[in-house]
Amino acid sequence: MISKEDINRFIDDCYEGNYEAVQEALDNYMIADCVDEHGTTPLLAAINGEQAEIVGCLTTWGADVNKGPHTALHELFDYAIDGMIQNQEENINPVLLEILEELLACKADLHQLNSVGKRPIDSLNTYSATPEAFNKLKDQFRPLIPKIDEIIEFEDKN
């Protein structure tokens, strides 16, 4: 049986990018989709740790990219955009775009609703006060989501 401590250590290893420890845990019957007492999955930890290699490992081992209601894509869009703003960067972190590419290749659902009825991509509107800011964000994701203009439009909050 997998203990709570084993799950916590595994999720910490996913966040920290300890690839060998993650692989060993998976080889020894750790579940790629486990959840800790806070509701964190290994995928969410790897996204927050900006660990693209770990995300790839987890998806190879069958981690459900659409497990939720707060899915890996919800986490990724929120974390990527918020990080760009908080760090006063012009562009989304390339590692996070690499993770997005992996999640989309694994059929992550851009339309899955979370517990408050928002799709992952709705974060673009959450973080955009103007159409210009919104379009700038869309341009960041356009290479990986070519039909982004068909999926989301700017919502004026006024």
HELIX and SHEET records of a PDB file:
HELIX    1   1 LYS A    4  GLU A   16  1                                  13    
HELIX    2   2 TYR A   19  ASP A   27  1                                   9    
HELIX    3   3 PRO A   42  ASN A   48  1                                   7    
HELIX    4   4 ALA A   52  THR A   60  1                                   9    
HELIX    5   5 ALA A   72  GLN A   86  1                                  15    
HELIX    6   6 PRO A   94  ALA A  105  1                                  12    
HELIX    7   7 PRO A  120  ASP A  122  5                                   3    
HELIX    8   8 SER A  123  THR A  126  1                                   4    
HELIX    9   9 PRO A  131  PHE A  141  1                                  11    
HELIX   10  10 ILE A  148  ILE A  151  1                                   4    
END                                                                             
